[in-house]
Amino acid sequence: MRIEVTRSGGFAGITRRAVLDTAGRPGAAAVERLARRVLAEAGPGVPAGVPDGYRYTVTVDGRTVERADPDTSEDLEELVERVLRDGTR
């Protein structure tokens, strides 16, 4: 599974991007379950967000979800942190 994450905004307005390919990675099944939950919980449209909040774009195998603070979930936040930490930039 290919997971691409972009997190932008925040107080400093910094954009971070990373891609994680789960093929052959330790713990891949857990990350893939997390990604599937994020896709399943995503609603239509992109929320307006709040000043100095983050905006998230998550693409999993070609399907894209966009969210903005405070319209996030624990699953989304965990997936974003894992991909930004373990993925390639």
PyMOL Python script that loads the backbone (N, CA, C, O; Angstrom):
from pymol import cmd

cmd.read_pdbstr("""\
ATOM      1  N   MET A   1       0.858  -1.171   0.000  1.00  0.00           N
ATOM      2  CA  MET A   1       0.000   0.000   0.000  1.00  0.00           C
ATOM      3  C   MET A   1       0.905   1.236   0.000  1.00  0.00           C
ATOM      4  O   MET A   1       1.885   1.308   0.740  1.00  0.00           O
ATOM      5  N   ARG A   2       0.555   2.192  -0.837  1.00  0.00           N
ATOM      6  CA  ARG A   2       1.307   3.453  -0.911  1.00  0.00           C
ATOM      7  C   ARG A   2       0.488   4.539  -0.234  1.00  0.00           C
ATOM      8  O   ARG A   2      -0.650   4.804  -0.623  1.00  0.00           O
ATOM      9  N   ILE A   3       1.078   5.174   0.791  1.00  0.00           N
ATOM     10  CA  ILE A   3       0.394   6.209   1.560  1.00  0.00           C
ATOM     11  C   ILE A   3       1.205   7.492   1.444  1.00  0.00           C
ATOM     12  O   ILE A   3       2.386   7.528   1.790  1.00  0.00           O
ATOM     13  N   GLU A   4       0.562   8.536   0.955  1.00  0.00           N
ATOM     14  CA  GLU A   4       1.208   9.843   0.824  1.00  0.00           C
ATOM     15  C   GLU A   4       0.479  10.832   1.722  1.00  0.00           C
ATOM     16  O   GLU A   4      -0.750  10.901   1.719  1.00  0.00           O
ATOM     17  N   VAL A   5       1.254  11.604   2.497  1.00  0.00           N
ATOM     18  CA  VAL A   5       0.683  12.560   3.441  1.00  0.00           C
ATOM     19  C   VAL A   5       1.285  13.932   3.202  1.00  0.00           C
ATOM     20  O   VAL A   5       2.492  14.074   3.004  1.00  0.00           O
ATOM     21  N   THR A   6       0.417  14.948   3.226  1.00  0.00           N
ATOM     22  CA  THR A   6       0.858  16.337   3.236  1.00  0.00           C
ATOM     23  C   THR A   6       0.172  17.015   4.411  1.00  0.00           C
ATOM     24  O   THR A   6      -1.052  16.967   4.542  1.00  0.00           O
ATOM     25  N   ARG A   7       0.969  17.646   5.265  1.00  0.00           N
ATOM     26  CA  ARG A   7       0.429  18.435   6.377  1.00  0.00           C
ATOM     27  C   ARG A   7       0.922  19.860   6.189  1.00  0.00           C
ATOM     28  O   ARG A   7       2.127  20.103   6.131  1.00  0.00           O
ATOM     29  N   SER A   8      -0.006  20.800   6.093  1.00  0.00           N
ATOM     30  CA  SER A   8       0.370  22.187   5.866  1.00  0.00           C
ATOM     31  C   SER A   8      -0.343  23.093   6.858  1.00  0.00           C
ATOM     32  O   SER A   8      -1.302  22.695   7.520  1.00  0.00           O
ATOM     33  N   GLY A   9       0.149  24.314   6.940  1.00  0.00           N
ATOM     34  CA  GLY A   9      -0.476  25.291   7.819  1.00  0.00           C
ATOM     35  C   GLY A   9       0.181  25.325   9.173  1.00  0.00           C
ATOM     36  O   GLY A   9       1.405  25.267   9.291  1.00  0.00           O
ATOM     37  N   GLY A  10      -0.638  25.418  10.187  1.00  0.00           N
ATOM     38  CA  GLY A  10      -0.124  25.585  11.536  1.00  0.00           C
ATOM     39  C   GLY A  10       0.334  27.019  11.741  1.00  0.00           C
ATOM     40  O   GLY A  10       0.246  27.841  10.829  1.00  0.00           O
ATOM     41  N   PHE A  11       0.810  27.310  12.909  1.00  0.00           N
ATOM     42  CA  PHE A  11       1.229  28.662  13.251  1.00  0.00           C
ATOM     43  C   PHE A  11       2.335  29.170  12.319  1.00  0.00           C
ATOM     44  O   PHE A  11       2.325  30.332  11.914  1.00  0.00           O
ATOM     45  N   ALA A  12       3.287  28.295  11.983  1.00  0.00           N
ATOM     46  CA  ALA A  12       4.422  28.705  11.144  1.00  0.00           C
ATOM     47  C   ALA A  12       4.146  28.574   9.653  1.00  0.00           C
ATOM     48  O   ALA A  12       4.929  29.066   8.840  1.00  0.00           O
ATOM     49  N   GLY A  13       3.055  27.924   9.279  1.00  0.00           N
ATOM     50  CA  GLY A  13       2.726  27.769   7.867  1.00  0.00           C
ATOM     51  C   GLY A  13       3.657  26.842   7.104  1.00  0.00           C
ATOM     52  O   GLY A  13       3.841  27.002   5.897  1.00  0.00           O
ATOM     53  N   ILE A  14       4.241  25.883   7.791  1.00  0.00           N
ATOM     54  CA  ILE A  14       5.196  24.952   7.179  1.00  0.00           C
ATOM     55  C   ILE A  14       4.458  23.762   6.574  1.00  0.00           C
ATOM     56  O   ILE A  14       3.510  23.243   7.162  1.00  0.00           O
ATOM     57  N   THR A  15       4.904  23.337   5.393  1.00  0.00           N
ATOM     58  CA  THR A  15       4.343  22.157   4.745  1.00  0.00           C
ATOM     59  C   THR A  15       5.334  21.011   4.861  1.00  0.00           C
ATOM     60  O   THR A  15       6.521  21.171   4.580  1.00  0.00           O
ATOM     61  N   ARG A  16       4.831  19.845   5.279  1.00  0.00           N
ATOM     62  CA  ARG A  16       5.645  18.627   5.331  1.00  0.00           C
ATOM     63  C   ARG A  16       4.955  17.566   4.499  1.00  0.00           C
ATOM     64  O   ARG A  16       3.734  17.413   4.547  1.00  0.00           O
ATOM     65  N   ARG A  17       5.758  16.828   3.728  1.00  0.00           N
ATOM     66  CA  ARG A  17       5.241  15.742   2.886  1.00  0.00           C
ATOM     67  C   ARG A  17       6.106  14.503   3.086  1.00  0.00           C
ATOM     68  O   ARG A  17       7.309  14.591   3.331  1.00  0.00           O
ATOM     69  N   ALA A  18       5.459  13.348   2.975  1.00  0.00           N
ATOM     70  CA  ALA A  18       6.186  12.082   3.019  1.00  0.00           C
ATOM     71  C   ALA A  18       5.339  11.005   2.360  1.00  0.00           C
ATOM     72  O   ALA A  18       4.114  11.099   2.285  1.00  0.00           O
ATOM     73  N   VAL A  19       6.031   9.983   1.887  1.00  0.00           N
ATOM     74  CA  VAL A  19       5.384   8.827   1.262  1.00  0.00           C
ATOM     75  C   VAL A  19       5.891   7.579   1.969  1.00  0.00           C
ATOM     76  O   VAL A  19       7.084   7.437   2.233  1.00  0.00           O
ATOM     77  N   LEU A  20       4.966   6.684   2.268  1.00  0.00           N
ATOM     78  CA  LEU A  20       5.319   5.426   2.900  1.00  0.00           C
ATOM     79  C   LEU A  20       4.756   4.290   2.066  1.00  0.00           C
ATOM     80  O   LEU A  20       3.550   4.223   1.828  1.00  0.00           O
ATOM     81  N   ASP A  21       5.628   3.403   1.625  1.00  0.00           N
ATOM     82  CA  ASP A  21       5.206   2.186   0.927  1.00  0.00           C
ATOM     83  C   ASP A  21       5.293   1.069   1.951  1.00  0.00           C
ATOM     84  O   ASP A  21       6.375   0.776   2.459  1.00  0.00           O
ATOM     85  N   THR A  22       4.172   0.445   2.257  1.00  0.00           N
ATOM     86  CA  THR A  22       4.139  -0.554   3.327  1.00  0.00           C
ATOM     87  C   THR A  22       4.672  -1.919   2.896  1.00  0.00           C
ATOM     88  O   THR A  22       4.886  -2.782   3.747  1.00  0.00           O
ATOM     89  N   ALA A  23       4.888  -2.133   1.619  1.00  0.00           N
ATOM     90  CA  ALA A  23       5.341  -3.443   1.128  1.00  0.00           C
ATOM     91  C   ALA A  23       6.638  -3.858   1.822  1.00  0.00           C
ATOM     92  O   ALA A  23       7.649  -3.160   1.747  1.00  0.00           O
ATOM     93  N   GLY A  24       6.590  -4.996   2.493  1.00  0.00           N
ATOM     94  CA  GLY A  24       7.771  -5.557   3.115  1.00  0.00           C
ATOM     95  C   GLY A  24       8.223  -4.860   4.390  1.00  0.00           C
ATOM     96  O   GLY A  24       9.275  -5.203   4.930  1.00  0.00           O
ATOM     97  N   ARG A  25       7.469  -3.907   4.880  1.00  0.00           N
ATOM     98  CA  ARG A  25       7.865  -3.182   6.092  1.00  0.00           C
ATOM     99  C   ARG A  25       7.350  -3.905   7.338  1.00  0.00           C
ATOM    100  O   ARG A  25       6.248  -4.453   7.329  1.00  0.00           O
ATOM    101  N   PRO A  26       8.141  -3.905   8.397  1.00  0.00           N
ATOM    102  CA  PRO A  26       7.628  -4.429   9.668  1.00  0.00           C
ATOM    103  C   PRO A  26       6.446  -3.578  10.120  1.00  0.00           C
ATOM    104  O   PRO A  26       6.483  -2.355   9.988  1.00  0.00           O
ATOM    105  N   GLY A  27       5.423  -4.192  10.638  1.00  0.00           N
ATOM    106  CA  GLY A  27       4.252  -3.465  11.116  1.00  0.00           C
ATOM    107  C   GLY A  27       3.337  -2.958  10.014  1.00  0.00           C
ATOM    108  O   GLY A  27       2.465  -2.126  10.263  1.00  0.00           O
ATOM    109  N   ALA A  28       3.532  -3.457   8.788  1.00  0.00           N
ATOM    110  CA  ALA A  28       2.751  -2.979   7.650  1.00  0.00           C
ATOM    111  C   ALA A  28       1.257  -3.204   7.845  1.00  0.00           C
ATOM    112  O   ALA A  28       0.456  -2.337   7.493  1.00  0.00           O
ATOM    113  N   ALA A  29       0.872  -4.327   8.388  1.00  0.00           N
ATOM    114  CA  ALA A  29      -0.553  -4.634   8.544  1.00  0.00           C
ATOM    115  C   ALA A  29      -1.247  -3.606   9.433  1.00  0.00           C
ATOM    116  O   ALA A  29      -2.372  -3.201   9.140  1.00  0.00           O
ATOM    117  N   ALA A  30      -0.598  -3.180  10.507  1.00  0.00           N
ATOM    118  CA  ALA A  30      -1.194  -2.194  11.414  1.00  0.00           C
ATOM    119  C   ALA A  30      -1.362  -0.843  10.718  1.00  0.00           C
ATOM    120  O   ALA A  30      -2.391  -0.187  10.885  1.00  0.00           O
ATOM    121  N   VAL A  31      -0.374  -0.426   9.950  1.00  0.00           N
ATOM    122  CA  VAL A  31      -0.456   0.857   9.236  1.00  0.00           C
ATOM    123  C   VAL A  31      -1.533   0.777   8.158  1.00  0.00           C
ATOM    124  O   VAL A  31      -2.271   1.742   7.957  1.00  0.00           O
ATOM    125  N   GLU A  32      -1.636  -0.338   7.471  1.00  0.00           N
ATOM    126  CA  GLU A  32      -2.657  -0.496   6.436  1.00  0.00           C
ATOM    127  C   GLU A  32      -4.063  -0.475   7.028  1.00  0.00           C
ATOM    128  O   GLU A  32      -4.971   0.109   6.436  1.00  0.00           O
ATOM    129  N   ARG A  33      -4.258  -1.106   8.194  1.00  0.00           N
ATOM    130  CA  ARG A  33      -5.569  -1.047   8.866  1.00  0.00           C
ATOM    131  C   ARG A  33      -5.910   0.394   9.240  1.00  0.00           C
ATOM    132  O   ARG A  33      -7.047   0.835   9.072  1.00  0.00           O
ATOM    133  N   LEU A  34      -4.930   1.111   9.739  1.00  0.00           N
ATOM    134  CA  LEU A  34      -5.121   2.514  10.107  1.00  0.00           C
ATOM    135  C   LEU A  34      -5.508   3.344   8.885  1.00  0.00           C
ATOM    136  O   LEU A  34      -6.422   4.166   8.958  1.00  0.00           O
ATOM    137  N   ALA A  35      -4.826   3.136   7.773  1.00  0.00           N
ATOM    138  CA  ALA A  35      -5.130   3.865   6.537  1.00  0.00           C
ATOM    139  C   ALA A  35      -6.536   3.558   6.047  1.00  0.00           C
ATOM    140  O   ALA A  35      -7.240   4.459   5.592  1.00  0.00           O
ATOM    141  N   ARG A  36      -6.956   2.297   6.133  1.00  0.00           N
ATOM    142  CA  ARG A  36      -8.309   1.937   5.707  1.00  0.00           C
ATOM    143  C   ARG A  36      -9.368   2.602   6.592  1.00  0.00           C
ATOM    144  O   ARG A  36     -10.414   3.025   6.099  1.00  0.00           O
ATOM    145  N   ARG A  37      -9.098   2.693   7.885  1.00  0.00           N
ATOM    146  CA  ARG A  37     -10.039   3.368   8.786  1.00  0.00           C
ATOM    147  C   ARG A  37     -10.139   4.852   8.456  1.00  0.00           C
ATOM    148  O   ARG A  37     -11.230   5.421   8.477  1.00  0.00           O
ATOM    149  N   VAL A  38      -9.009   5.479   8.152  1.00  0.00           N
ATOM    150  CA  VAL A  38      -9.017   6.904   7.791  1.00  0.00           C
ATOM    151  C   VAL A  38      -9.847   7.120   6.533  1.00  0.00           C
ATOM    152  O   VAL A  38     -10.636   8.062   6.467  1.00  0.00           O
ATOM    153  N   LEU A  39      -9.680   6.264   5.542  1.00  0.00           N
ATOM    154  CA  LEU A  39     -10.479   6.389   4.318  1.00  0.00           C
ATOM    155  C   LEU A  39     -11.965   6.181   4.600  1.00  0.00           C
ATOM    156  O   LEU A  39     -12.806   6.892   4.051  1.00  0.00           O
ATOM    157  N   ALA A  40     -12.289   5.216   5.448  1.00  0.00           N
ATOM    158  CA  ALA A  40     -13.685   4.892   5.734  1.00  0.00           C
ATOM    159  C   ALA A  40     -14.397   5.994   6.509  1.00  0.00           C
ATOM    160  O   ALA A  40     -15.600   6.189   6.333  1.00  0.00           O
ATOM    161  N   GLU A  41     -13.687   6.707   7.350  1.00  0.00           N
ATOM    162  CA  GLU A  41     -14.327   7.729   8.188  1.00  0.00           C
ATOM    163  C   GLU A  41     -14.417   9.093   7.518  1.00  0.00           C
ATOM    164  O   GLU A  41     -15.075   9.996   8.034  1.00  0.00           O
ATOM    165  N   ALA A  42     -13.768   9.244   6.389  1.00  0.00           N
ATOM    166  CA  ALA A  42     -13.722  10.553   5.725  1.00  0.00           C
ATOM    167  C   ALA A  42     -15.077  10.922   5.144  1.00  0.00           C
ATOM    168  O   ALA A  42     -15.718  10.124   4.461  1.00  0.00           O
ATOM    169  N   GLY A  43     -15.489  12.125   5.425  1.00  0.00           N
ATOM    170  CA  GLY A  43     -16.731  12.630   4.875  1.00  0.00           C
ATOM    171  C   GLY A  43     -16.469  13.395   3.589  1.00  0.00           C
ATOM    172  O   GLY A  43     -15.318  13.564   3.186  1.00  0.00           O
ATOM    173  N   PRO A  44     -17.525  13.852   2.951  1.00  0.00           N
ATOM    174  CA  PRO A  44     -17.365  14.597   1.698  1.00  0.00           C
ATOM    175  C   PRO A  44     -16.841  16.016   1.948  1.00  0.00           C
ATOM    176  O   PRO A  44     -17.028  16.585   3.024  1.00  0.00           O
ATOM    177  N   GLY A  45     -16.195  16.557   0.949  1.00  0.00           N
ATOM    178  CA  GLY A  45     -15.738  17.948   1.008  1.00  0.00           C
ATOM    179  C   GLY A  45     -14.553  18.154   1.919  1.00  0.00           C
ATOM    180  O   GLY A  45     -14.077  17.228   2.576  1.00  0.00           O
ATOM    181  N   VAL A  46     -14.090  19.377   1.944  1.00  0.00           N
ATOM    182  CA  VAL A  46     -12.960  19.759   2.784  1.00  0.00           C
ATOM    183  C   VAL A  46     -13.468  20.784   3.788  1.00  0.00           C
ATOM    184  O   VAL A  46     -13.984  21.829   3.393  1.00  0.00           O
ATOM    185  N   PRO A  47     -13.328  20.501   5.080  1.00  0.00           N
ATOM    186  CA  PRO A  47     -13.789  21.452   6.069  1.00  0.00           C
ATOM    187  C   PRO A  47     -12.997  22.758   6.002  1.00  0.00           C
ATOM    188  O   PRO A  47     -11.865  22.794   5.520  1.00  0.00           O
ATOM    189  N   ALA A  48     -13.610  23.811   6.490  1.00  0.00           N
ATOM    190  CA  ALA A  48     -12.991  25.141   6.429  1.00  0.00           C
ATOM    191  C   ALA A  48     -11.741  25.241   7.293  1.00  0.00           C
ATOM    192  O   ALA A  48     -10.810  25.963   6.936  1.00  0.00           O
ATOM    193  N   GLY A  49     -11.696  24.552   8.397  1.00  0.00           N
ATOM    194  CA  GLY A  49     -10.545  24.627   9.281  1.00  0.00           C
ATOM    195  C   GLY A  49     -10.607  25.844  10.188  1.00  0.00           C
ATOM    196  O   GLY A  49     -11.593  26.581  10.207  1.00  0.00           O
ATOM    197  N   VAL A  50      -9.540  26.035  10.931  1.00  0.00           N
ATOM    198  CA  VAL A  50      -9.444  27.152  11.874  1.00  0.00           C
ATOM    199  C   VAL A  50      -8.134  27.887  11.633  1.00  0.00           C
ATOM    200  O   VAL A  50      -7.194  27.304  11.093  1.00  0.00           O
ATOM    201  N   PRO A  51      -8.055  29.156  12.022  1.00  0.00           N
ATOM    202  CA  PRO A  51      -6.784  29.878  11.867  1.00  0.00           C
ATOM    203  C   PRO A  51      -5.659  29.142  12.598  1.00  0.00           C
ATOM    204  O   PRO A  51      -5.848  28.638  13.706  1.00  0.00           O
ATOM    205  N   ASP A  52      -4.513  29.090  11.973  1.00  0.00           N
ATOM    206  CA  ASP A  52      -3.315  28.438  12.515  1.00  0.00           C
ATOM    207  C   ASP A  52      -3.482  26.934  12.721  1.00  0.00           C
ATOM    208  O   ASP A  52      -2.666  26.313  13.402  1.00  0.00           O
ATOM    209  N   GLY A  53      -4.518  26.345  12.150  1.00  0.00           N
ATOM    210  CA  GLY A  53      -4.700  24.903  12.235  1.00  0.00           C
ATOM    211  C   GLY A  53      -4.011  24.215  11.058  1.00  0.00           C
ATOM    212  O   GLY A  53      -3.634  24.858  10.079  1.00  0.00           O
ATOM    213  N   TYR A  54      -3.859  22.927  11.172  1.00  0.00           N
ATOM    214  CA  TYR A  54      -3.261  22.140  10.089  1.00  0.00           C
ATOM    215  C   TYR A  54      -4.323  21.727   9.083  1.00  0.00           C
ATOM    216  O   TYR A  54      -5.499  21.577   9.414  1.00  0.00           O
ATOM    217  N   ARG A  55      -3.880  21.548   7.852  1.00  0.00           N
ATOM    218  CA  ARG A  55      -4.678  20.936   6.782  1.00  0.00           C
ATOM    219  C   ARG A  55      -3.937  19.664   6.382  1.00  0.00           C
ATOM    220  O   ARG A  55      -2.710  19.657   6.276  1.00  0.00           O
ATOM    221  N   TYR A  56      -4.684  18.601   6.164  1.00  0.00           N
ATOM    222  CA  TYR A  56      -4.110  17.299   5.862  1.00  0.00           C
ATOM    223  C   TYR A  56      -4.640  16.790   4.531  1.00  0.00           C
ATOM    224  O   TYR A  56      -5.836  16.875   4.254  1.00  0.00           O
ATOM    225  N   THR A  57      -3.752  16.268   3.721  1.00  0.00           N
ATOM    226  CA  THR A  57      -4.130  15.541   2.516  1.00  0.00           C
ATOM    227  C   THR A  57      -3.480  14.171   2.623  1.00  0.00           C
ATOM    228  O   THR A  57      -2.260  14.055   2.732  1.00  0.00           O
ATOM    229  N   VAL A  58      -4.304  13.145   2.591  1.00  0.00           N
ATOM    230  CA  VAL A  58      -3.822  11.769   2.694  1.00  0.00           C
ATOM    231  C   VAL A  58      -4.298  11.024   1.456  1.00  0.00           C
ATOM    232  O   VAL A  58      -5.494  10.982   1.168  1.00  0.00           O
ATOM    233  N   THR A  59      -3.358  10.439   0.729  1.00  0.00           N
ATOM    234  CA  THR A  59      -3.684   9.648  -0.452  1.00  0.00           C
ATOM    235  C   THR A  59      -3.226   8.219  -0.211  1.00  0.00           C
ATOM    236  O   THR A  59      -2.055   7.960   0.066  1.00  0.00           O
ATOM    237  N   VAL A  60      -4.174   7.302  -0.323  1.00  0.00           N
ATOM    238  CA  VAL A  60      -3.893   5.881  -0.116  1.00  0.00           C
ATOM    239  C   VAL A  60      -4.249   5.158  -1.397  1.00  0.00           C
ATOM    240  O   VAL A  60      -5.420   5.074  -1.768  1.00  0.00           O
ATOM    241  N   ASP A  61      -3.234   4.634  -2.076  1.00  0.00           N
ATOM    242  CA  ASP A  61      -3.434   3.897  -3.328  1.00  0.00           C
ATOM    243  C   ASP A  61      -4.364   4.646  -4.286  1.00  0.00           C
ATOM    244  O   ASP A  61      -5.260   4.048  -4.882  1.00  0.00           O
ATOM    245  N   GLY A  62      -4.150   5.942  -4.428  1.00  0.00           N
ATOM    246  CA  GLY A  62      -4.894   6.736  -5.394  1.00  0.00           C
ATOM    247  C   GLY A  62      -6.175   7.377  -4.884  1.00  0.00           C
ATOM    248  O   GLY A  62      -6.774   8.188  -5.590  1.00  0.00           O
ATOM    249  N   ARG A  63      -6.604   7.039  -3.692  1.00  0.00           N
ATOM    250  CA  ARG A  63      -7.820   7.655  -3.118  1.00  0.00           C
ATOM    251  C   ARG A  63      -7.398   8.724  -2.109  1.00  0.00           C
ATOM    252  O   ARG A  63      -6.632   8.449  -1.186  1.00  0.00           O
ATOM    253  N   THR A  64      -7.908   9.949  -2.296  1.00  0.00           N
ATOM    254  CA  THR A  64      -7.467  11.084  -1.491  1.00  0.00           C
ATOM    255  C   THR A  64      -8.558  11.562  -0.542  1.00  0.00           C
ATOM    256  O   THR A  64      -9.736  11.635  -0.889  1.00  0.00           O
ATOM    257  N   VAL A  65      -8.116  11.884   0.670  1.00  0.00           N
ATOM    258  CA  VAL A  65      -8.967  12.430   1.721  1.00  0.00           C
ATOM    259  C   VAL A  65      -8.328  13.734   2.182  1.00  0.00           C
ATOM    260  O   VAL A  65      -7.114  13.796   2.374  1.00  0.00           O
ATOM    261  N   GLU A  66      -9.141  14.778   2.360  1.00  0.00           N
ATOM    262  CA  GLU A  66      -8.635  16.048   2.866  1.00  0.00           C
ATOM    263  C   GLU A  66      -9.403  16.413   4.128  1.00  0.00           C
ATOM    264  O   GLU A  66     -10.630  16.325   4.164  1.00  0.00           O
ATOM    265  N   ARG A  67      -8.688  16.817   5.141  1.00  0.00           N
ATOM    266  CA  ARG A  67      -9.270  17.228   6.417  1.00  0.00           C
ATOM    267  C   ARG A  67      -8.529  18.465   6.906  1.00  0.00           C
ATOM    268  O   ARG A  67      -7.439  18.781   6.429  1.00  0.00           O
ATOM    269  N   ALA A  68      -9.132  19.156   7.858  1.00  0.00           N
ATOM    270  CA  ALA A  68      -8.510  20.337   8.467  1.00  0.00           C
ATOM    271  C   ALA A  68      -8.868  20.356   9.946  1.00  0.00           C
ATOM    272  O   ALA A  68      -9.947  19.910  10.337  1.00  0.00           O
ATOM    273  N   ASP A  69      -7.961  20.875  10.766  1.00  0.00           N
ATOM    274  CA  ASP A  69      -8.256  21.030  12.192  1.00  0.00           C
ATOM    275  C   ASP A  69      -9.476  21.921  12.348  1.00  0.00           C
ATOM    276  O   ASP A  69      -9.575  22.925  11.642  1.00  0.00           O
ATOM    277  N   PRO A  70     -10.376  21.617  13.204  1.00  0.00           N
ATOM    278  CA  PRO A  70     -10.402  20.534  14.183  1.00  0.00           C
ATOM    279  C   PRO A  70     -11.138  19.284  13.700  1.00  0.00           C
ATOM    280  O   PRO A  70     -11.432  18.407  14.512  1.00  0.00           O
ATOM    281  N   ASP A  71     -11.440  19.174  12.419  1.00  0.00           N
ATOM    282  CA  ASP A  71     -12.183  18.036  11.873  1.00  0.00           C
ATOM    283  C   ASP A  71     -11.232  16.883  11.556  1.00  0.00           C
ATOM    284  O   ASP A  71     -11.060  16.500  10.399  1.00  0.00           O
ATOM    285  N   THR A  72     -10.619  16.342  12.607  1.00  0.00           N
ATOM    286  CA  THR A  72      -9.694  15.222  12.455  1.00  0.00           C
ATOM    287  C   THR A  72     -10.094  14.130  13.442  1.00  0.00           C
ATOM    288  O   THR A  72     -10.960  14.322  14.295  1.00  0.00           O
ATOM    289  N   SER A  73      -9.448  12.998  13.304  1.00  0.00           N
ATOM    290  CA  SER A  73      -9.687  11.889  14.229  1.00  0.00           C
ATOM    291  C   SER A  73      -8.344  11.416  14.768  1.00  0.00           C
ATOM    292  O   SER A  73      -7.288  11.772  14.245  1.00  0.00           O
ATOM    293  N   GLU A  74      -8.401  10.619  15.809  1.00  0.00           N
ATOM    294  CA  GLU A  74      -7.166  10.041  16.350  1.00  0.00           C
ATOM    295  C   GLU A  74      -6.485   9.171  15.297  1.00  0.00           C
ATOM    296  O   GLU A  74      -5.259   9.172  15.187  1.00  0.00           O
ATOM    297  N   ASP A  75      -7.281   8.423  14.518  1.00  0.00           N
ATOM    298  CA  ASP A  75      -6.704   7.579  13.469  1.00  0.00           C
ATOM    299  C   ASP A  75      -5.954   8.421  12.440  1.00  0.00           C
ATOM    300  O   ASP A  75      -4.841   8.075  12.043  1.00  0.00           O
ATOM    301  N   LEU A  76      -6.561   9.520  12.011  1.00  0.00           N
ATOM    302  CA  LEU A  76      -5.901  10.393  11.030  1.00  0.00           C
ATOM    303  C   LEU A  76      -4.613  10.950  11.601  1.00  0.00           C
ATOM    304  O   LEU A  76      -3.578  10.922  10.935  1.00  0.00           O
ATOM    305  N   GLU A  77      -4.656  11.450  12.809  1.00  0.00           N
ATOM    306  CA  GLU A  77      -3.466  12.040  13.415  1.00  0.00           C
ATOM    307  C   GLU A  77      -2.357  11.012  13.584  1.00  0.00           C
ATOM    308  O   GLU A  77      -1.188  11.321  13.354  1.00  0.00           O
ATOM    309  N   GLU A  78      -2.710   9.792  13.984  1.00  0.00           N
ATOM    310  CA  GLU A  78      -1.702   8.739  14.128  1.00  0.00           C
ATOM    311  C   GLU A  78      -1.101   8.364  12.780  1.00  0.00           C
ATOM    312  O   GLU A  78       0.114   8.200  12.668  1.00  0.00           O
ATOM    313  N   LEU A  79      -1.939   8.227  11.754  1.00  0.00           N
ATOM    314  CA  LEU A  79      -1.433   7.882  10.424  1.00  0.00           C
ATOM    315  C   LEU A  79      -0.495   8.968   9.906  1.00  0.00           C
ATOM    316  O   LEU A  79       0.581   8.667   9.389  1.00  0.00           O
ATOM    317  N   VAL A  80      -0.898  10.224  10.045  1.00  0.00           N
ATOM    318  CA  VAL A  80      -0.061  11.339   9.587  1.00  0.00           C
ATOM    319  C   VAL A  80       1.295  11.305  10.295  1.00  0.00           C
ATOM    320  O   VAL A  80       2.333  11.423   9.645  1.00  0.00           O
ATOM    321  N   GLU A  81       1.294  11.148  11.602  1.00  0.00           N
ATOM    322  CA  GLU A  81       2.558  11.127  12.347  1.00  0.00           C
ATOM    323  C   GLU A  81       3.444   9.960  11.922  1.00  0.00           C
ATOM    324  O   GLU A  81       4.655  10.127  11.773  1.00  0.00           O
ATOM    325  N   ARG A  82       2.858   8.787  11.725  1.00  0.00           N
ATOM    326  CA  ARG A  82       3.658   7.625  11.308  1.00  0.00           C
ATOM    327  C   ARG A  82       4.286   7.832   9.934  1.00  0.00           C
ATOM    328  O   ARG A  82       5.468   7.551   9.732  1.00  0.00           O
ATOM    329  N   VAL A  83       3.484   8.325   8.995  1.00  0.00           N
ATOM    330  CA  VAL A  83       4.013   8.505   7.641  1.00  0.00           C
ATOM    331  C   VAL A  83       5.064   9.601   7.619  1.00  0.00           C
ATOM    332  O   VAL A  83       6.098   9.445   6.969  1.00  0.00           O
ATOM    333  N   LEU A  84       4.827  10.701   8.312  1.00  0.00           N
ATOM    334  CA  LEU A  84       5.831  11.776   8.340  1.00  0.00           C
ATOM    335  C   LEU A  84       7.108  11.321   9.036  1.00  0.00           C
ATOM    336  O   LEU A  84       8.196  11.764   8.668  1.00  0.00           O
ATOM    337  N   ARG A  85       6.998  10.453  10.024  1.00  0.00           N
ATOM    338  CA  ARG A  85       8.167   9.958  10.756  1.00  0.00           C
ATOM    339  C   ARG A  85       8.924   8.881   9.963  1.00  0.00           C
ATOM    340  O   ARG A  85      10.152   8.920   9.881  1.00  0.00           O
ATOM    341  N   ASP A  86       8.194   7.927   9.385  1.00  0.00           N
ATOM    342  CA  ASP A  86       8.823   6.748   8.790  1.00  0.00           C
ATOM    343  C   ASP A  86       8.924   6.772   7.266  1.00  0.00           C
ATOM    344  O   ASP A  86       9.647   5.963   6.685  1.00  0.00           O
ATOM    345  N   GLY A  87       8.216   7.679   6.619  1.00  0.00           N
ATOM    346  CA  GLY A  87       8.193   7.713   5.157  1.00  0.00           C
ATOM    347  C   GLY A  87       9.386   8.466   4.583  1.00  0.00           C
ATOM    348  O   GLY A  87      10.203   9.033   5.308  1.00  0.00           O
ATOM    349  N   THR A  88       9.454   8.452   3.269  1.00  0.00           N
ATOM    350  CA  THR A  88      10.504   9.199   2.570  1.00  0.00           C
ATOM    351  C   THR A  88       9.957  10.551   2.185  1.00  0.00           C
ATOM    352  O   THR A  88       8.769  10.704   1.902  1.00  0.00           O
ATOM    353  N   ARG A  89      10.847  11.536   2.178  1.00  0.00           N
ATOM    354  CA  ARG A  89      10.440  12.911   1.850  1.00  0.00           C
ATOM    355  C   ARG A  89      10.795  13.251   0.449  1.00  0.00           C
ATOM    356  O   ARG A  89      10.529  14.365  -0.002  1.00  0.00           O
TER     357      ARG A  89
END
""", "prot")
cmd.dss("prot")
cmd.show_as("cartoon", "prot")
cmd.util.cbc("prot")
cmd.orient("prot")
